Amino acid sequence: MKIAVGGFQHETNTFAPMKADWTAFEQADSWPGLQVGAPLLASCLGMNIPLGGFLEEAGRFNHSFEPLAWCSATPSGYVTRDAYERVTRLILDRVSQSVGSLDAVYLDLHGAMVAEHLEDGEGALLTSVRNIVGEGVLIVASLDLHANVTQEMVDASDFLTAYRTYPHVDMAETGRRTARILQQIATGKKRPHKAFYKPDFLIPLTGSCSLVEPAASIYAEIEKLDPERGQNDGILGASFATGFSPADIHECGPAILAYGADAALVQKTLERLKDKVVASEPQLSAPLLTPEEALRRAQQNHAGDGPVIMADTQDNPGAGGNGDTIGILKALIAAHARDAVLGVLFDPTCAAAAHSAGEGAQVALNLGAHTGGAPQETPVTATFKVLRLSDGEFDATGPYYDGIRLSLGLTALLEIDGVKVIVGSKKVQCADQAMFSHLGLDPREQKIVVVKSSVHFRADFAPIASEVLVVSSPGPNPADHRNLDYQNLRKGVRLMPGARETS
């Protein structure tokens, strides 16, 4: 087959203060920058990225590729209309130029993109592709586990499949799975039947971790449905996308998908998964601690067998946070915490000032709380010692950022009253030990490690942790959705698993 390939990745927190403009997609951060045409065929290979996995697997079937465009931006507020239209035009123009020669289109999508003028960025893109290529061309896409899957996305495509791990260590594998299913659909020469259901409750990020129950059992059940398992002849696959809840759109929330050759079996499979998810609702949330509660617990219970890891979930750059709230940092300083480090705080101005001062210098800073992620906060105004400096360019060593060269921009390791903080110049989720070790700091030797992340950090930090605590310090990604002012969410959706409050 000849397959057009591309992608457009953004997870939109409509409550976050900063928007994703054209520059956000053009520049490289944790992932490669904008790739147009032939360069994208090599840019993602060897990385834990769906497009790389798809190209690798589809290449084994001797398919040829028509490169479109691929880009991603760090999760944030709305995608600007300008950025959305420029990126989609890059993709659609190249699809149009290839009409008549294509057998299929594969898109590497997130599934939770909201633009200034569109609630459903991916649904609109998939519909546009379908309108160009017609019904004779297959359209498949891979999605993030946190996709807000919509009816339009399902209708415009032939097959959608979502990640099954959170931390997302299976992104490339999801691309490979998409390629295998596309091969089966094309070989069978019959489009699969679809079944789609959206539960009527929202799931917080911390409740969708696939390493713990009930998500672990749900994804184990879904994996059994893969055709290569041979346990459900007639089923091509199923997905459970837990949704991205801080998105004020009509179809926000989790979704269950099933595909196969037999319509009755597809519906039966969906109903079985639906029953399992609905029965699990009360457990799909995680306990939260205030910074002070987490510090007391860490200091009282630390046994020296690894650091206590604290997740600053509400300022997670992977969920639209800007990485510059300082609630936990202030709590560490007030508690005179020793052998404690926080990473990575986004503050380009302070990082540049530290570089100007040099290693070993004392520098007066107004650190953090500049972007409005937590409007009630004020910066940490104090004198810091500059311990180490870096250009912020280094290779990831953990499984989530596998194969990625990370880029934090100018970076500094600072210290105040024994508390250390890593300050970077780019918003990057703290999910890899190399963010500490490239500055000569071994996180295993600390008593407390604070990471601006919700769950992805677990892939690399859980193995070294004596305990993991999820902390509810102020930030633009509230772990309790009842603190968000939804205006567009469909009526009757429970704002938290098992909650009485509905939209």
Long-range contacts (C-beta under 8 A, 24 or more apart in sequence): 1-61, 1-63, 1-64, 1-103, 1-104, 1-186, 2-63, 2-64, 2-65, 2-66, 2-98, 2-101, 2-102, 2-103, 2-104, 3-58, 3-63, 3-64, 3-65, 3-66, 3-102, 3-103, 3-104, 3-105, 3-106, 3-182, 4-65, 4-66, 4-67, 4-68, 4-94, 4-95, 4-98, 4-102, 4-104, 4-105, 4-106, 5-40, 5-41, 5-51, 5-54, 5-55, 5-65, 5-66, 5-67, 5-68, 5-70, 5-105, 5-106, 5-107, 5-108, 6-40, 6-51, 6-67, 6-68, 6-69, 6-70, 6-91, 6-94, 6-106, 6-107, 6-108, 7-50, 7-51, 7-70, 7-71, 7-72, 7-107, 7-108, 7-109, 8-69, 8-70, 8-71, 8-72, 8-87, 8-88, 8-91, 8-107, 8-108, 8-109, 8-110, 8-113, 8-121, 8-122, 8-125, 9-71, 9-72, 9-73, 9-108, 9-109, 9-110, 9-113, 9-144, 10-72, 10-73, 10-75, 10-76, 10-79, 10-110, 10-112, 10-113, 10-121, 11-75, 11-110, 11-112, 11-113, 11-144, 11-146, 11-244, 11-318, 11-319, 11-320, 12-75, 12-76, 12-77, 12-78, 12-79, 12-112, 12-113, 12-114, 12-115, 12-121, 12-244, 12-247, 12-320, 13-75, 13-76, 13-77, 13-244, 13-246, 13-247, 13-319, 13-320, 13-321, 13-476, 13-477, 14-77, 14-78, 14-114, 14-246, 14-247, 14-248, 14-249, 15-77, 15-246, 15-248, 15-320, 15-476, 15-477, 15-478, 15-484, 15-485, 16-75, 16-76, 16-77, 16-246, 16-320, 16-321, 16-322, 16-373, 16-476, 16-477, 17-77, 17-322, 17-371, 17-372, 17-373, 17-476, 18-76, 18-77, 18-322, 18-371, 19-76, 19-77, 19-78, 19-79, 19-80, 19-116, 20-73, 20-74, 20-76, 20-77, 20-78, 20-79, 20-80, 20-83, 21-80, 21-82, 21-83, 22-80, 22-82, 22-83, 22-86, 24-73, 24-74, 24-76, 24-83, 25-71, 25-72, 25-73, 25-83, 25-87, 26-71, 28-407, 29-73, 29-74, 29-407, 29-426, 29-427, 29-428, 30-74, 30-401, 30-404, 30-406, 30-407, 30-428, 30-429, 31-72, 31-404, 32-70, 32-72, 33-71, 34-69, 34-70, 34-71, 34-87, 35-69, 35-70, 35-71, 36-69, 36-90, 37-67, 37-69, 37-94, 38-67, 39-67, 40-67, 40-68, 40-69, 40-70, 41-65, 41-67, 43-70, 44-70, 46-403, 47-172, 47-402, 47-403, 47-404, 48-168, 48-169, 48-171, 48-172, 48-399, 48-400, 48-401, 48-402, 48-403, 48-404, 49-108, 49-171, 49-172, 49-175, 50-108, 50-142, 50-171, 50-172, 50-174, 50-175, 50-178, 51-108, 51-175, 52-172, 52-175, 52-403, 53-171, 53-172, 53-173, 53-174, 53-175, 53-176, 53-177, 53-178, 53-179, 54-106, 54-108, 54-142, 54-175, 54-176, 54-178, 54-179, 55-175, 56-172, 56-175, 56-176, 56-179, 57-175, 57-176, 57-177, 57-179, 57-180, 58-106, 58-179, 58-182, 58-183, 61-179, 61-183, 66-94, 66-98, 66-101, 66-102, 67-94, 68-94, 68-95, 69-94, 70-108, 72-110, 74-317, 74-318, 74-426, 74-427, 74-428, 75-317, 75-318, 75-319, 75-320, 76-320, 76-322, 76-427, 77-320, 78-114, 78-115, 78-116, 79-113, 79-114, 79-115, 79-116, 79-121, 80-115, 80-116, 81-115, 81-116, 81-117, 83-115, 84-113, 84-115, 84-116, 84-117, 84-118, 84-121, 88-124, 88-125, 88-128, 91-125, 91-129, 92-125, 92-128, 92-129, 92-132, 95-129, 95-132, 95-133, 96-132, 99-132, 99-133, 102-133, 102-137, 103-137, 103-138, 103-186, 104-137, 104-138, 104-139, 104-140, 104-182, 104-186, 105-129, 105-133, 105-137, 105-138, 105-139, 105-140, 106-140, 106-141, 106-142, 106-178, 106-179, 106-182, 107-139, 107-140, 107-141, 107-142, 108-141, 108-142, 108-175, 109-141, 109-142, 109-143, 109-144, 109-147, 110-143, 110-144, 110-146, 110-147, 111-143, 111-144, 111-146, 111-147, 111-148, 111-149, 111-153, 111-162, 111-241, 112-144, 112-146, 112-147, 112-148, 112-243, 112-244, 112-247, 114-247, 114-249, 119-249, 119-250, 119-251, 119-488, 120-148, 120-150, 120-152, 120-153, 120-249, 120-251, 122-147, 122-150, 122-153, 123-150, 123-151, 123-152, 123-153, 123-156, 124-152, 126-152, 126-153, 126-156, 126-157, 127-152, 127-155, 127-156, 129-156, 130-156, 130-157, 138-182, 138-185, 138-186, 138-191, 140-178, 140-181, 140-182, 140-185, 141-178, 142-174, 142-175, 142-177, 142-178, 143-239, 143-241, 144-168, 144-241, 144-244, 145-208, 145-210, 145-241, 145-242, 146-205, 146-208, 146-241, 146-242, 146-243, 146-244, 147-241, 147-243, 147-244, 147-255, 148-241, 148-243, 148-244, 148-247, 148-249, 148-251, 148-252, 148-253, 148-255, 149-196, 149-198, 149-241, 149-243, 149-251, 149-255, 149-257, 150-251, 151-196, 151-251, 154-194, 154-196, 154-257, 158-185, 158-191, 158-192, 159-185, 159-192, 159-236, 159-237, 159-259, 160-239, 160-257, 161-237, 161-239, 161-257, 162-239, 162-240, 162-241, 162-257, 164-210, 164-219, 164-222, 164-223, 164-239, 165-210, 165-219, 166-208, 166-209, 166-210, 166-211, 166-215, 166-242, 166-455, 166-456, 167-209, 167-210, 167-211, 167-399, 167-400, 167-431, 167-455, 167-456, 167-457, 167-458, 167-459, 168-400, 168-456, 169-399, 169-400, 169-402, 169-459, 172-402, 177-226, 177-237, 180-227, 180-228, 181-227, 181-236, 181-237, 181-259, 184-227, 184-236, 185-236, 188-261, 190-261, 192-236, 192-259, 192-260, 192-261, 192-266, 193-259, 193-260, 193-261, 193-262, 193-263, 193-266, 194-257, 194-258, 194-259, 194-266, 195-257, 195-258, 195-259, 195-266, 195-267, 195-269, 195-270, 196-255, 196-256, 196-257, 196-270, 197-255, 197-256, 197-270, 197-274, 198-251, 198-253, 198-254, 198-255, 198-256, 199-253, 199-254, 199-255, 199-256, 199-274, 199-277, 199-278, 199-281, 200-253, 200-492, 200-493, 200-494, 201-253, 201-254, 201-281, 201-284, 201-493, 201-494, 201-495, 201-496, 201-497, 201-498, 201-499, 202-243, 202-245, 202-252, 202-253, 202-254, 202-481, 202-493, 202-494, 202-495, 202-496, 202-497, 203-242, 203-243, 203-245, 203-253, 203-254, 203-284, 203-285, 203-497, 204-245, 204-284, 204-285, 204-286, 204-479, 204-480, 204-481, 204-496, 204-497, 205-245, 205-313, 205-316, 205-319, 205-454, 205-455, 205-477, 205-479, 206-285, 206-286, 206-288, 206-311, 206-313, 206-454, 206-455, 206-470, 206-479, 207-242, 207-283, 207-284, 207-285, 207-286, 207-497, 208-242, 208-284, 208-455, 209-286, 209-455, 209-458, 211-458, 211-462, 213-283, 214-280, 214-283, 214-284, 215-242, 215-280, 215-284, 217-276, 217-280, 218-273, 218-276, 218-277, 218-280, 221-273, 221-276, 222-273, 225-258, 225-269, 232-260, 232-265, 232-269, 234-260, 234-261, 234-262, 234-265, 234-266, 235-259, 235-260, 235-262, 235-265, 235-266, 235-269, 236-260, 236-261, 238-269, 238-270, 238-273, 240-273, 240-277, 242-284, 244-319, 245-481, 246-319, 246-320, 246-476, 246-477, 246-478, 246-481, 246-484, 248-484, 248-485, 248-486, 248-487, 248-488, 248-489, 249-488, 249-489, 250-488, 250-489, 250-490, 251-490, 252-486, 252-489, 252-493, 253-489, 253-493, 281-497, 281-498, 282-497, 282-498, 283-497, 284-497, 285-496, 285-497, 285-498, 286-470, 286-479, 287-470, 288-313, 288-470, 288-471, 288-472, 288-479, 288-480, 289-469, 289-470, 289-471, 289-472, 290-471, 290-472, 290-473, 291-327, 291-328, 291-331, 291-471, 291-473, 292-331, 292-335, 294-328, 294-469, 294-471, 295-331, 295-332, 295-335, 295-337, 295-448, 297-467, 297-469, 298-447, 298-448, 298-467, 298-469, 299-335, 299-337, 301-467, 302-447, 302-448, 302-466, 303-466, 304-466, 305-466, 306-444, 306-464, 306-465, 306-466, 307-443, 307-444, 307-446, 307-447, 307-448, 307-449, 307-464, 307-465, 307-466, 308-447, 308-448, 308-449, 308-465, 308-466, 308-467, 308-468, 308-469, 309-449, 309-450, 309-451, 309-457, 309-461, 309-462, 309-465, 309-467, 309-468, 309-469, 310-448, 310-449, 310-450, 310-451, 310-469, 310-470, 310-471, 311-451, 311-453, 311-454, 311-455, 311-457, 311-468, 311-469, 311-470, 311-471, 312-342, 312-450, 312-451, 312-452, 312-453, 312-471, 312-473, 312-475, 313-453, 313-454, 313-470, 313-471, 313-472, 313-475, 313-477, 313-479, 314-472, 314-473, 314-474, 314-475, 314-476, 314-477, 314-478, 314-479, 315-373, 315-374, 315-452, 315-473, 315-474, 315-475, 315-476, 315-477, 316-429, 316-452, 316-453, 316-454, 316-475, 316-477, 317-346, 317-427, 317-428, 317-429, 317-430, 317-452, 317-453, 318-429, 318-431, 318-453, 318-454, 318-456, 319-454, 319-477, 320-476, 320-477, 321-373, 321-452, 321-475, 321-476, 321-477, 322-346, 322-371, 322-373, 322-427, 322-476, 323-424, 323-427, 323-428, 323-429, 323-452, 324-368, 324-369, 324-370, 324-371, 324-373, 325-368, 325-369, 325-373, 325-374, 325-377, 325-473, 325-474, 325-475, 326-367, 326-368, 326-369, 326-377, 326-379, 326-380, 327-374, 327-377, 327-473, 327-474, 327-475, 328-450, 328-471, 328-473, 329-367, 329-368, 329-380, 329-419, 329-421, 329-450, 330-380, 331-473, 332-419, 332-448, 332-450, 333-380, 333-416, 333-417, 333-419, 336-417, 336-418, 337-418, 337-419, 337-447, 337-448, 338-418, 338-419, 338-447, 339-418, 339-445, 339-446, 339-447, 339-448, 340-418, 340-419, 340-420, 340-446, 340-447, 340-448, 340-449, 340-450, 341-419, 341-420, 341-421, 341-422, 341-436, 341-441, 341-443, 341-446, 341-448, 341-449, 341-450, 342-419, 342-420, 342-421, 342-422, 342-450, 342-452, 343-421, 343-422, 343-430, 343-435, 343-436, 343-449, 343-450, 343-451, 343-452, 344-408, 344-411, 344-422, 344-423, 344-424, 344-428, 344-430, 344-435, 344-452, 345-421, 345-422, 345-423, 345-424, 345-452, 346-371, 346-423, 346-424, 346-425, 346-426, 346-427, 347-423, 347-424, 347-425, 348-409, 348-410, 348-425, 348-426, 350-412, 350-414, 350-423, 351-409, 351-410, 351-411, 351-412, 351-423, 351-424, 351-425, 352-410, 352-425, 354-384, 354-386, 354-389, 354-412, 354-414, 354-423, 355-389, 355-410, 355-412, 357-386, 358-386, 358-389, 359-386, 359-387, 359-388, 359-389, 360-385, 360-386, 361-385, 361-386, 362-386, 363-414, 365-414, 367-414, 367-421, 367-423, 373-475, 373-476, 374-473, 374-474, 374-475, 374-476, 376-474, 377-474, 380-416, 382-416, 383-416, 384-414, 384-415, 384-416, 384-421, 385-414, 385-415, 385-416, 386-412, 386-413, 386-414, 387-412, 387-413, 387-414, 387-415, 387-420, 387-439, 388-412, 388-413, 388-439, 388-440, 388-441, 389-413, 390-438, 390-439, 392-424, 392-425, 392-426, 394-434, 394-438, 395-434, 396-432, 396-434, 397-432, 397-433, 397-434, 397-437, 397-460, 398-431, 398-432, 398-433, 398-434, 398-459, 398-460, 399-459, 399-460, 400-431, 400-432, 400-456, 400-459, 400-460, 401-431, 401-432, 406-432, 406-434, 406-435, 408-435, 411-439, 413-439, 413-440, 413-441, 429-453, 429-456, 429-457, 430-457, 431-456, 431-457, 431-459, 431-460, 431-461, 432-460, 433-460, 433-461, 433-464
